[in-house]
Amino acid sequence: MPEPSAQTRQIDATDKRIINNLQDGFPLSDEPYREVAERLGMTEDALLSGLRSLLEARVLTRFGPMFQVERMGGAFVLAAMRIPEADFERVAALVNSLPAVAHNYRREHAFNMWFVLATETRAGIAAAISELEGLTGYPVHAFPKEREYFVEMKLEAS
């Protein structure tokens, strides 16, 4: 039987409460999940089980903090490649195998593969691009950030 996907798994009231409450105000403490669970009127085990289920079903694709990597000496760029359809899956697997690739997605565009590279150092970006070009045989086009905007985005589960 295939695993449930975000398209087929229905979220219930508990899922919605978890999603809506984990988008803001996550405690910075020794037991943050216990604190959130208490706030939601559930056990820590139930919260962790619910969160794990949402991630496994791909209702949520990630749960974690957002860092400004440049403030820590690192770097990230949006990158794109033009990949022939016949080679797309092979190249996607190679791109996704690199730890520097934060996420990768297909677009209907001349540049049909887009991904974010995040590295511990600025020099790491050039090294990752070089490695990808060597592995795939295709050029990588990097689009570094020119300006930064903060847009707080919260998506309410309803």
DSSP file (Angstrom, degrees, kcal/mol; ACC not computed):
  #  RESIDUE AA STRUCTURE BP1 BP2  ACC     N-H-->O    O-->H-N    N-H-->O    O-->H-N    TCO  KAPPA ALPHA  PHI   PSI    X-CA   Y-CA   Z-CA
    1    1 A M              0   0    0      0, 0.0     0, 0.0     0, 0.0     0, 0.0   0.000 360.0 360.0 360.0 131.8    0.0    0.0    0.0
    2    2 A P        -     0   0    0      0, 0.0     3,-0.1     0, 0.0     0, 0.0  -0.300 360.0-102.1 -67.4 151.0    1.5    3.4   -0.9
    3    3 A E        -     0   0    0      1,-0.1    54,-0.0    53,-0.0     2,-0.0  -0.398  44.3 -98.9 -67.5 148.0    2.4    5.9    1.8
    4    4 A P        -     0   0    0      0, 0.0     2,-0.3     0, 0.0    -1,-0.1  -0.355  41.0-156.4 -65.2 150.1   -0.1    8.7    2.4
    5    5 A S    >>  -     0   0    0     -3,-0.1     4,-2.9    53,-0.1     3,-0.9  -0.747  34.3 -99.4-119.8 171.5    0.8   12.0    0.8
    6    6 A A  T 34 S+     0   0    0     -2,-0.3    52,-0.1     1,-0.3    53,-0.1   0.790 124.4  56.0 -60.1 -26.0   -0.2   15.5    1.5
    7    7 A Q  T 34 S+     0   0    0      1,-0.1    -1,-0.3     3,-0.0    51,-0.1   0.783 118.7  29.2 -77.5 -26.3   -2.7   15.2   -1.3
    8    8 A T  T <4 S+     0   0    0     -3,-0.9     2,-0.5    49,-0.2    -2,-0.2   0.693  98.2  88.4-108.8 -22.0   -4.5   12.1    0.2
    9    9 A R     <  -     0   0    0     -4,-2.9     2,-0.3    48,-0.2    48,-0.0  -0.672  66.3-145.3 -84.5 124.8   -4.0   12.4    4.0
   10   10 A Q        -     0   0    0     -2,-0.5     2,-0.4     1,-0.0    -2,-0.1  -0.691  12.5-135.1 -85.0 138.7   -6.8   14.4    5.7
   11   11 A I        -     0   0    0     -2,-0.3     2,-0.1     4,-0.0    -1,-0.0  -0.774  18.5-150.7 -95.9 141.6   -5.7   16.5    8.7
   12   12 A D     >  -     0   0    0     -2,-0.4     4,-2.4     1,-0.0     5,-0.2  -0.350  36.1 -86.4-101.0-176.3   -7.8   16.4   11.8
   13   13 A A  H  > S+     0   0    0      1,-0.2     4,-2.1     2,-0.2     5,-0.1   0.860 127.7  51.5 -61.8 -36.5   -8.4   19.0   14.5
   14   14 A T  H  > S+     0   0    0      2,-0.2     4,-2.5     1,-0.2    -1,-0.2   0.924 108.8  51.0 -66.6 -43.8   -5.4   17.9   16.5
   15   15 A D  H  > S+     0   0    0      1,-0.2     4,-2.9     2,-0.2     5,-0.2   0.929 110.1  50.4 -56.5 -45.7   -3.2   18.2   13.4
   16   16 A K  H  X S+     0   0    0     -4,-2.4     4,-2.8     1,-0.2   141,-0.3   0.899 109.4  50.0 -61.7 -41.8   -4.5   21.7   12.8
   17   17 A R  H  X S+     0   0    0     -4,-2.1     4,-1.8     2,-0.2    -1,-0.2   0.910 112.3  48.0 -63.9 -41.2   -3.8   22.7   16.4
   18   18 A I  H  X S+     0   0    0     -4,-2.5     4,-1.6     2,-0.2    -2,-0.2   0.960 114.4  45.5 -62.9 -50.8   -0.2   21.4   16.1
   19   19 A I  H  < S+     0   0    0     -4,-2.9     4,-0.4     1,-0.2     3,-0.3   0.932 115.3  46.3 -58.3 -48.7    0.4   23.2   12.7
   20   20 A N  H  < S+     0   0    0     -4,-2.8     3,-0.4     1,-0.2    -1,-0.2   0.799 115.9  45.3 -68.5 -28.9   -1.1   26.5   13.9
   21   21 A N  H  < S+     0   0    0     -4,-1.8     3,-0.5    -5,-0.2    -1,-0.2   0.655 105.6  58.2 -91.4 -15.6    0.8   26.5   17.2
   22   22 A L  S  < S+     0   0    0     -4,-1.6    -1,-0.2    -3,-0.3    -2,-0.2   0.408  88.6  75.9 -93.9   4.0    4.2   25.5   16.0
   23   23 A Q  S    S+     0   0    0     -4,-0.4     2,-0.3    -3,-0.4    -1,-0.2   0.560 103.1  23.2 -88.8  -8.3    4.6   28.4   13.6
   24   24 A D  S    S+     0   0    0     -3,-0.5    -1,-0.2    -4,-0.1   130,-0.0  -0.993 112.8  19.9-157.2 144.8    5.3   31.0   16.2
   25   25 A G        +     0   0    0     -2,-0.3    -1,-0.1     1,-0.2    -2,-0.1   0.799  63.1 178.3  70.4  31.1    6.6   31.4   19.7
   26   26 A F        -     0   0    0     -4,-0.1    -1,-0.2     1,-0.1     7,-0.1  -0.518  35.6-111.1 -67.3 128.9    8.4   28.0   19.9
   27   27 A P        -     0   0    0      0, 0.0     2,-0.9     0, 0.0    -1,-0.1  -0.301  14.6-145.9 -66.9 141.5   10.0   28.0   23.4
   28   28 A L        +     0   0    0      3,-0.1     2,-0.3     4,-0.1    -2,-0.0  -0.830  60.1 109.4-102.0  90.2   13.8   28.2   23.8
   29   29 A S  S    S-     0   0    0     -2,-0.9     6,-0.0     1,-0.0     0, 0.0  -0.860  85.0 -88.8-151.1 179.3   14.1   25.9   26.8
   30   30 A D  S    S+     0   0    0     -2,-0.3    -1,-0.0     1,-0.3    -2,-0.0   0.790 124.2  27.3 -69.4 -27.6   15.3   22.6   28.0
   31   31 A E     >  +     0   0    0      1,-0.1     4,-2.0     2,-0.1    -1,-0.3  -0.505  69.2 156.1-134.0  65.6   11.9   20.9   27.2
   32   32 A P  H  > S+     0   0    0      0, 0.0     4,-2.4     0, 0.0     5,-0.2   0.869  75.2  52.3 -64.4 -36.8   10.3   22.9   24.4
   33   33 A Y  H  > S+     0   0    0      2,-0.2     4,-2.6     1,-0.2     5,-0.2   0.878 108.4  51.4 -68.8 -35.3    8.0   20.1   23.2
   34   34 A R  H  > S+     0   0    0      2,-0.2     4,-2.5     1,-0.2    -1,-0.2   0.922 110.6  49.5 -63.8 -42.8    6.7   19.5   26.7
   35   35 A E  H  X S+     0   0    0     -4,-2.0     4,-2.1     2,-0.2    -2,-0.2   0.919 113.1  45.4 -63.1 -43.8    5.9   23.2   27.0
   36   36 A V  H  X S+     0   0    0     -4,-2.4     4,-1.8     2,-0.2    -1,-0.2   0.920 111.7  53.0 -65.3 -42.8    4.1   23.3   23.7
   37   37 A A  H  X>S+     0   0    0     -4,-2.6     5,-2.7     1,-0.2     4,-0.7   0.916 109.1  48.9 -59.3 -43.9    2.2   20.1   24.5
   38   38 A E  H ><5S+     0   0    0     -4,-2.5     3,-1.0     1,-0.2    -1,-0.2   0.915 108.7  53.3 -61.4 -42.3    1.0   21.6   27.8
   39   39 A R  H 3<5S+     0   0    0     -4,-2.1    -1,-0.2     1,-0.3    -2,-0.2   0.843 113.3  44.2 -59.9 -33.6   -0.1   24.7   25.9
   40   40 A L  H 3<5S-     0   0    0     -4,-1.8    -1,-0.3     2,-0.1    -2,-0.2   0.478 114.6-116.2 -91.2  -3.3   -2.1   22.5   23.6
   41   41 A G  T <<5S+     0   0    0     -3,-1.0     2,-0.3    -4,-0.7    -3,-0.2   0.872  78.8 104.7  72.2  36.6   -3.5   20.3   26.4
   42   42 A M  S   <S-     0   0    0     -5,-2.7    -1,-0.3    -8,-0.1    -2,-0.1  -0.863  74.5 -90.1-138.1 173.0   -1.8   17.1   25.2
   43   43 A T     >  -     0   0    0     -2,-0.3     4,-2.2     1,-0.1     5,-0.1  -0.470  32.9-118.2 -82.1 159.1    1.2   14.9   26.2
   44   44 A E  H  > S+     0   0    0      1,-0.2     4,-2.7     2,-0.2     5,-0.2   0.903 116.8  53.8 -61.4 -41.0    4.6   15.5   24.8
   45   45 A D  H  > S+     0   0    0      1,-0.2     4,-2.4     2,-0.2    -1,-0.2   0.895 108.1  49.6 -60.9 -40.4    4.5   12.0   23.3
   46   46 A A  H  > S+     0   0    0      2,-0.2     4,-2.4     1,-0.2    -1,-0.2   0.903 111.6  48.8 -66.0 -40.7    1.2   12.8   21.5
   47   47 A L  H  X S+     0   0    0     -4,-2.2     4,-2.7     2,-0.2    -2,-0.2   0.949 113.7  45.5 -62.6 -49.1    2.7   16.1   20.2
   48   48 A L  H  X S+     0   0    0     -4,-2.7     4,-2.5     1,-0.2    -2,-0.2   0.881 113.4  50.2 -64.1 -38.2    5.8   14.4   18.9
   49   49 A S  H  X S+     0   0    0     -4,-2.4     4,-2.3    -5,-0.2    -1,-0.2   0.915 112.1  47.6 -65.1 -43.0    3.8   11.6   17.3
   50   50 A G  H  X S+     0   0    0     -4,-2.4     4,-2.2     2,-0.2    -2,-0.2   0.911 113.0  47.7 -64.4 -43.3    1.5   14.0   15.6
   51   51 A L  H  X S+     0   0    0     -4,-2.7     4,-2.0     2,-0.2    -2,-0.2   0.923 112.1  49.9 -63.9 -44.8    4.4   16.1   14.3
   52   52 A R  H  X S+     0   0    0     -4,-2.5     4,-2.8     1,-0.2    -2,-0.2   0.907 110.4  50.8 -59.7 -42.7    6.2   12.9   13.1
   53   53 A S  H  X S+     0   0    0     -4,-2.3     4,-2.2     1,-0.2     6,-0.3   0.903 108.9  50.6 -63.1 -42.8    3.0   11.8   11.3
   54   54 A L  H  <>S+     0   0    0     -4,-2.2     6,-1.9     1,-0.2     5,-1.7   0.873 113.8  45.4 -63.3 -37.6    2.6   15.2    9.6
   55   55 A L  H ><5S+     0   0    0     -4,-2.0     3,-1.1     3,-0.2    -2,-0.2   0.917 112.4  49.7 -72.1 -44.0    6.2   15.0    8.4
   56   56 A E  H 3<5S+     0   0    0     -4,-2.8    -2,-0.2     1,-0.3    -1,-0.2   0.864 112.0  48.3 -63.5 -35.9    6.0   11.4    7.2
   57   57 A A  T 3<5S-     0   0    0     -4,-2.2    -1,-0.3    -5,-0.2   -48,-0.2   0.507 111.9-123.7 -81.7  -4.2    2.8   12.1    5.3
   58   58 A R  T < 5S+     0   0    0     -3,-1.1   -52,-0.2     2,-0.3    -3,-0.2   0.682  77.6 126.1  66.4  19.5    4.5   15.2    3.7
   59   59 A V  S   <S+     0   0    0     -5,-1.7     2,-0.4    -6,-0.3    -4,-0.2   0.909  86.4  31.1 -65.0 -42.4    1.7   17.4    5.0
   60   60 A L  S    S-     0   0    0     -6,-1.9    -2,-0.3    -9,-0.1    -1,-0.2  -0.949  74.2-165.0-108.6 135.8    4.7   19.3    6.5
   61   61 A T  S    S-     0   0    0     -2,-0.4     2,-0.3     1,-0.3    -1,-0.1   0.676  72.4  -0.2 -94.7 -18.5    7.9   19.1    4.5
   62   62 A R        -     0   0    0      2,-0.0     2,-0.4    -4,-0.0    -1,-0.3  -0.973  52.1-161.6-162.3 154.0   10.1   20.4    7.2
   63   63 A F        +     0   0    0     -2,-0.3    -3,-0.0    -3,-0.1    -8,-0.0  -0.944  47.2  92.4-139.4 118.2   10.0   21.6   10.8
   64   64 A G        -     0   0    0     -2,-0.4    -2,-0.0     0, 0.0     2,-0.0  -0.967  70.0 -60.8 174.4 174.6   12.9   23.6   12.2
   65   65 A P        -     0   0    0      0, 0.0     2,-0.5     0, 0.0    -2,-0.0  -0.308  39.0-129.4 -74.6 158.6   14.3   27.0   12.8
   66   66 A M        -     0   0    0     -2,-0.0     2,-0.3     2,-0.0     0, 0.0  -0.948  29.2-167.0-105.9 126.3   15.1   29.5   10.1
   67   67 A F        -     0   0    0     -2,-0.5     2,-1.2     5,-0.0     3,-0.1  -0.834  29.1-128.5-113.6 150.9   18.6   30.9   10.4
   68   68 A Q    >>  -     0   0    0     -2,-0.3     3,-1.4     1,-0.2     4,-0.5  -0.804  30.0-169.3 -92.5  91.3   20.3   33.9    8.8
   69   69 A V  G >4>S+     0   0    0     -2,-1.2     5,-2.4     1,-0.3     3,-1.1   0.772  77.1  63.4 -59.7 -31.1   23.3   31.8    7.6
   70   70 A E  G >45S+     0   0    0      1,-0.3     3,-1.6     3,-0.2    -1,-0.3   0.852  95.9  59.0 -64.3 -33.1   25.3   34.9    6.6
   71   71 A R  G <45S+     0   0    0     -3,-1.4    -1,-0.3     1,-0.3    -2,-0.2   0.697 106.1  49.8 -68.1 -17.4   25.4   36.1   10.2
   72   72 A M  G <<5S-     0   0    0     -3,-1.1    -1,-0.3    -4,-0.5    -2,-0.2   0.269 127.9 -97.7-103.0   9.7   27.1   32.8   11.1
   73   73 A G  T < 5S+     0   0    0     -3,-1.6    49,-0.5     1,-0.3    -3,-0.2   0.418  89.1 112.7  93.0  -1.6   29.7   33.1    8.3
   74   74 A G      < -     0   0    0     -5,-2.4     2,-0.3    47,-0.2    -1,-0.3  -0.140  50.3-144.8 -92.8-170.1   27.9   30.9    5.8
   75   75 A A  E     -A  119   0A   0     44,-2.2    44,-3.0    46,-0.3     2,-0.3  -0.988  10.4-170.6-152.7 157.0   26.2   31.5    2.5
   76   76 A F  E     -A  118   0A   0     -2,-0.3    69,-0.5    42,-0.2     2,-0.3  -0.989   4.9-177.3-149.4 152.5   23.3   30.5    0.4
   77   77 A V  E     -A  117   0A   0     40,-1.9    40,-2.6    -2,-0.3     2,-0.4  -0.985  30.5-117.8-143.1 152.8   22.2   31.1   -3.2
   78   78 A L  E     -AB 116 143A   0     65,-1.3    65,-3.5    -2,-0.3     2,-0.3  -0.784  41.5-171.8 -83.3 134.6   19.3   30.2   -5.3
   79   79 A A  E     -AB 115 142A   0     36,-3.2    36,-2.5    -2,-0.4     2,-0.3  -0.926  10.0-167.8-132.2 155.7   20.5   28.1   -8.3
   80   80 A A  E     -AB 114 141A   0     61,-2.3    61,-2.8    -2,-0.3     2,-0.3  -0.974   2.9-167.7-143.1 155.8   19.1   26.8  -11.5
   81   81 A M  E     -A  113   0A   0     32,-2.2    32,-1.9    -2,-0.3     2,-0.7  -0.977  23.4-130.1-140.0 153.0   19.9   24.4  -14.2
   82   82 A R        +     0   0    0     57,-0.4    29,-0.1    -2,-0.3    28,-0.1  -0.930  36.3 179.0-101.3 112.4   18.5   23.5  -17.7
   83   83 A I        -     0   0    0     -2,-0.7     5,-0.1    27,-0.2    29,-0.0  -0.961  30.0-121.1-121.4 126.0   18.0   19.8  -17.7
   84   84 A P    >>  -     0   0    0      0, 0.0     3,-2.1     0, 0.0     4,-0.7  -0.379  28.9-119.9 -60.2 141.1   16.7   17.8  -20.7
   85   85 A E  G >4 S+     0   0    0      1,-0.3     3,-1.2     2,-0.2     4,-0.5   0.860 112.0  59.7 -52.6 -40.0   13.6   15.9  -19.6
   86   86 A A  G 34 S+     0   0    0      1,-0.3    -1,-0.3     2,-0.1     4,-0.2   0.725 114.4  36.3 -63.7 -20.5   15.2   12.5  -20.4
   87   87 A D  G <> S+     0   0    0     -3,-2.1     4,-2.3     1,-0.1    -1,-0.3   0.352  88.3 101.6-111.1   3.0   17.9   13.3  -17.9
   88   88 A F  H <X S+     0   0    0     -3,-1.2     4,-2.9    -4,-0.7     5,-0.2   0.912  81.2  46.6 -60.3 -49.0   15.9   15.1  -15.2
   89   89 A E  H  > S+     0   0    0     -4,-0.5     4,-2.1     2,-0.2    -1,-0.2   0.896 112.9  49.7 -64.3 -40.4   15.5   12.2  -12.7
   90   90 A R  H  > S+     0   0    0      2,-0.2     4,-1.8     1,-0.2    -1,-0.2   0.943 115.1  43.6 -62.1 -47.4   19.2   11.3  -12.8
   91   91 A V  H  X S+     0   0    0     -4,-2.3     4,-3.0     1,-0.2     5,-0.2   0.900 110.8  54.9 -67.4 -40.3   20.3   14.9  -12.3
   92   92 A A  H  X S+     0   0    0     -4,-2.9     4,-2.9    -5,-0.2    -1,-0.2   0.912 107.7  50.3 -58.6 -42.4   17.7   15.5   -9.6
   93   93 A A  H  X S+     0   0    0     -4,-2.1     4,-0.9     2,-0.2    -1,-0.2   0.904 112.7  46.4 -63.3 -40.9   19.1   12.5   -7.7
   94   94 A L  H  < S+     0   0    0     -4,-1.8     4,-0.5     2,-0.2     3,-0.4   0.925 114.0  47.3 -66.8 -44.7   22.6   13.8   -8.0
   95   95 A V  H >< S+     0   0    0     -4,-3.0     3,-1.4     1,-0.2     6,-0.2   0.936 112.3  49.9 -61.2 -46.8   21.7   17.3   -6.9
   96   96 A N  H 3< S+     0   0    0     -4,-2.9    -1,-0.2     1,-0.3    -2,-0.2   0.685  99.0  68.1 -68.0 -17.4   19.6   16.0   -4.0
   97   97 A S  T 3< S+     0   0    0     -4,-0.9    -1,-0.3    -3,-0.4    -2,-0.2   0.672  80.3  92.9 -76.7 -15.9   22.6   13.8   -2.8
   98   98 A L  S X  S-     0   0    0     -3,-1.4     3,-1.7    -4,-0.5    30,-0.0  -0.641  72.4-143.0 -82.0 130.6   24.7   16.9   -1.9
   99   99 A P  T 3  S+     0   0    0      0, 0.0    -1,-0.1     0, 0.0    19,-0.1   0.776  99.1  65.5 -60.1 -25.3   24.4   18.0    1.7
  100  100 A A  T 3  S+     0   0    0     17,-0.1    18,-2.9    24,-0.1     2,-0.7   0.642  79.3  95.1 -73.1 -13.2   24.6   21.6    0.5
  101  101 A V  E <   -C  117   0A   0     -3,-1.7    16,-0.2    -6,-0.2     3,-0.1  -0.704  51.0-177.1 -85.2 114.2   21.3   21.3   -1.3
  102  102 A A  E     -     0   0A   0     14,-3.0     2,-0.3    -2,-0.7    -1,-0.2   0.915  67.8 -21.1 -77.4 -44.8   18.5   22.6    1.0
  103  103 A H  E     -C  116   0A   0     13,-0.6    13,-1.9     2,-0.0     2,-0.4  -0.971  57.9-153.7-161.7 158.7   15.6   21.8   -1.4
  104  104 A N  E     +C  115   0A   0     -2,-0.3     2,-0.3    11,-0.2    11,-0.2  -0.995  15.3 175.7-139.9 138.0   15.1   21.2   -5.1
  105  105 A Y  E     -C  114   0A   0      9,-3.2     9,-2.8    -2,-0.4     2,-0.3  -0.996  27.3-118.7-148.8 153.0   12.1   21.7   -7.2
  106  106 A R  E     -C  113   0A   0     -2,-0.3     2,-0.3     7,-0.2     7,-0.2  -0.660  28.9-171.0 -89.8 142.3   10.9   21.5  -10.8
  107  107 A R        -     0   0    0      5,-2.2     2,-1.3    -2,-0.3    -2,-0.0  -0.961  32.2-119.4-131.3 150.9    9.6   24.6  -12.7
  108  108 A E  S    S+     0   0    0     -2,-0.3     2,-0.3     5,-0.0     4,-0.1  -0.747  80.1  96.0 -85.8  90.7    8.0   25.1  -16.0
  109  109 A H  S    S-     0   0    0     -2,-1.3    -2,-0.1     1,-0.1     0, 0.0  -0.957  94.5 -91.8-167.5 163.8   10.7   27.3  -17.4
  110  110 A A  S    S+     0   0    0     -2,-0.3     2,-1.1     1,-0.2   -27,-0.2   0.921 127.7  54.4 -56.5 -42.6   13.8   27.1  -19.6
  111  111 A F  S    S+     0   0    0      1,-0.2   -29,-0.3   -29,-0.1    -1,-0.2  -0.820  76.7 171.9 -87.1 101.6   15.6   26.7  -16.2
  112  112 A N        +     0   0    0     -2,-1.1    -5,-2.2   -31,-0.6     2,-0.5   0.542  54.9  61.4 -97.2  -6.5   13.5   23.7  -15.1
  113  113 A M  E     +AC  81 106A   0    -32,-1.9   -32,-2.2    -7,-0.2     2,-0.4  -0.977  61.6 176.6-123.0 121.0   15.5   22.7  -12.0
  114  114 A W  E     +AC  80 105A   0     -9,-2.8    -9,-3.2    -2,-0.5     2,-0.3  -0.953   6.8 159.3-123.1 140.4   15.8   25.2   -9.1
  115  115 A F  E     -AC  79 104A   0    -36,-2.5   -36,-3.2    -2,-0.4     2,-0.5  -0.980  35.3-118.0-154.4 162.9   17.4   24.6   -5.8
  116  116 A V  E     -AC  78 103A   0    -13,-1.9   -14,-3.0    -2,-0.3   -13,-0.6  -0.922  20.4-155.7-108.5 129.1   18.9   26.4   -2.8
  117  117 A L  E     -AC  77 101A   0    -40,-2.6   -40,-1.9    -2,-0.5     2,-0.4  -0.904  13.1-178.4-101.6 130.0   22.6   25.8   -1.9
  118  118 A A  E     +A   76   0A   0    -18,-2.9     2,-0.3    -2,-0.5   -42,-0.2  -0.994   6.6 173.3-130.8 125.5   23.5   26.5    1.7
  119  119 A T  E     -A   75   0A   0    -44,-3.0   -44,-2.2    -2,-0.4     6,-0.1  -0.885  42.2-119.7-132.1 161.8   27.1   26.2    2.9
  120  120 A E  S    S+     0   0    0     -2,-0.3     2,-0.3   -46,-0.2    -1,-0.1   0.728  99.2  29.1 -72.4 -22.3   29.1   26.9    6.1
  121  121 A T  S  > S-     0   0    0    -47,-0.1     4,-0.5   -46,-0.1     3,-0.5  -0.913  80.8-116.9-134.2 161.2   31.4   29.3    4.2
  122  122 A R  H >> S+     0   0    0    -49,-0.5     3,-1.2    -2,-0.3     4,-0.7   0.888 117.0  56.4 -63.4 -38.2   31.1   31.6    1.3
  123  123 A A  H 3> S+     0   0    0      1,-0.2     4,-1.8     2,-0.2    -1,-0.2   0.752  93.1  71.8 -65.1 -22.8   33.7   29.6   -0.5
  124  124 A G  H 3> S+     0   0    0     -3,-0.5     4,-2.5     1,-0.2    -1,-0.2   0.795  88.7  60.8 -64.0 -28.5   31.5   26.5   -0.1
  125  125 A I  H <X S+     0   0    0     -3,-1.2     4,-2.6    -4,-0.5    -1,-0.2   0.956 105.9  45.1 -64.0 -50.4   29.1   27.8   -2.7
  126  126 A A  H  X S+     0   0    0     -4,-0.7     4,-2.4     1,-0.2    -2,-0.2   0.890 113.9  50.6 -60.7 -39.4   31.6   27.8   -5.4
  127  127 A A  H  X S+     0   0    0     -4,-1.8     4,-2.4     2,-0.2    -1,-0.2   0.912 110.9  48.2 -65.5 -41.9   32.9   24.4   -4.4
  128  128 A A  H  X S+     0   0    0     -4,-2.5     4,-2.6     2,-0.2    -2,-0.2   0.908 112.1  49.3 -65.1 -42.0   29.3   23.0   -4.4
  129  129 A I  H  X S+     0   0    0     -4,-2.6     4,-2.7     2,-0.2     5,-0.2   0.932 111.8  48.8 -62.4 -45.6   28.6   24.5   -7.8
  130  130 A S  H  X S+     0   0    0     -4,-2.4     4,-2.2     1,-0.2    -2,-0.2   0.914 111.9  49.1 -60.9 -43.4   31.8   23.0   -9.2
  131  131 A E  H  X S+     0   0    0     -4,-2.4     4,-2.5     2,-0.2    -1,-0.2   0.920 111.7  48.8 -62.7 -44.2   31.0   19.6   -7.7
  132  132 A L  H  X S+     0   0    0     -4,-2.6     4,-2.7     1,-0.2     5,-0.4   0.914 110.7  50.0 -63.0 -43.1   27.5   19.7   -9.1
  133  133 A E  H  X S+     0   0    0     -4,-2.7     4,-2.2     1,-0.2    -1,-0.2   0.897 112.9  47.5 -63.6 -38.7   28.7   20.6  -12.6
  134  134 A G  H  < S+     0   0    0     -4,-2.2    -2,-0.2    -5,-0.2    -1,-0.2   0.897 115.2  44.9 -67.4 -40.9   31.2   17.8  -12.4
  135  135 A L  H  < S+     0   0    0     -4,-2.5    -2,-0.2    -5,-0.2    -1,-0.2   0.893 125.8  29.0 -69.0 -40.9   28.7   15.2  -11.3
  136  136 A T  H  < S-     0   0    0     -4,-2.7    -3,-0.2     2,-0.2    -2,-0.2   0.772  90.9-131.7 -97.1 -28.1   25.9   16.2  -13.7
  137  137 A G  S  < S+     0   0    0     -4,-2.2    -4,-0.1    -5,-0.4    -3,-0.1   0.572  73.4 106.7  83.3   9.1   27.7   17.6  -16.8
  138  138 A Y  S    S-     0   0    0     -6,-0.4    -1,-0.3    -5,-0.2    -2,-0.2  -0.917  74.7-107.2-121.0 147.2   25.4   20.6  -16.8
  139  139 A P        -     0   0    0      0, 0.0     2,-0.5     0, 0.0   -57,-0.4  -0.440  25.8-141.6 -71.7 146.6   26.2   24.2  -15.8
  140  140 A V        -     0   0    0     -2,-0.1     2,-0.6   -59,-0.1   -59,-0.2  -0.932   8.4-152.5-107.2 129.3   24.8   25.6  -12.6
  141  141 A H  E     -B   80   0A   0    -61,-2.8   -61,-2.3    -2,-0.5     2,-0.4  -0.915  12.2-154.3-105.4 118.2   23.5   29.2  -12.7
  142  142 A A  E     -B   79   0A   0     -2,-0.6   -63,-0.2   -63,-0.2    -2,-0.0  -0.747  10.7-167.1 -97.1 139.1   23.7   30.9   -9.3
  143  143 A F  E     -B   78   0A   0    -65,-3.5   -65,-1.3    -2,-0.4     3,-0.1  -0.793  15.8-160.4-123.1  85.1   21.5   33.8   -8.3
  144  144 A P        -     0   0    0      0, 0.0     2,-0.2     0, 0.0   -67,-0.1  -0.262  31.0 -93.4 -67.1 154.5   22.9   35.3   -5.1
  145  145 A K        -     0   0    0    -69,-0.5     3,-0.1     1,-0.2   -69,-0.0  -0.488  36.3-176.7 -67.3 129.1   20.7   37.5   -3.0
  146  146 A E  S    S+     0   0    0      1,-0.4     2,-0.3    -2,-0.2    -1,-0.2   0.773  72.3   9.3 -94.0 -33.5   21.0   41.2   -3.8
  147  147 A R  S    S-     0   0    0      2,-0.0     2,-0.4     0, 0.0    -1,-0.4  -0.983  71.7-133.4-145.9 149.5   18.7   42.5   -1.1
  148  148 A E        -     0   0    0     -2,-0.3     2,-0.4    -3,-0.1    -3,-0.0  -0.910  18.9-177.5-113.7 136.7   17.0   40.9    1.9
  149  149 A Y        -     0   0    0     -2,-0.4     2,-0.7     2,-0.0    -2,-0.0  -0.972  19.4-140.5-125.7 143.0   13.4   41.2    2.9
  150  150 A F        +     0   0    0     -2,-0.4     2,-0.5     2,-0.0    -2,-0.0  -0.924  23.8 173.2-105.3 116.8   11.7   39.8    5.9
  151  151 A V        -     0   0    0     -2,-0.7     2,-0.6     2,-0.0    -2,-0.0  -0.944  23.1-146.9-122.9 107.7    8.3   38.5    5.3
  152  152 A E        -     0   0    0     -2,-0.5     2,-0.5     2,-0.0    -2,-0.0  -0.637  22.0-171.7 -76.9 120.0    6.8   36.7    8.2
  153  153 A M        +     0   0    0     -2,-0.6     2,-0.4  -130,-0.1    -2,-0.0  -0.957  12.9 173.8-121.0 122.9    4.6   34.0    6.7
  154  154 A K        -     0   0    0     -2,-0.5     2,-0.6     2,-0.0  -134,-0.1  -0.996  15.8-155.9-125.8 131.0    2.2   31.9    8.7
  155  155 A L        -     0   0    0     -2,-0.4     2,-0.4  -136,-0.1    -2,-0.0  -0.922  14.1-142.3-110.7 112.7   -0.2   29.5    7.0
  156  156 A E        -     0   0    0     -2,-0.6     2,-0.5     1,-0.1  -140,-0.1  -0.583   9.9-135.6 -78.0 127.5   -3.2   28.6    9.1
  157  157 A A              0   0    0     -2,-0.4  -137,-0.1  -141,-0.3    -1,-0.1  -0.705 360.0 360.0 -78.6 125.5   -4.4   25.1    8.8
  158  158 A S              0   0    0     -2,-0.5    -1,-0.2  -138,-0.0  -145,-0.0   0.373 360.0 360.0-132.4 360.0   -8.1   25.2    8.5
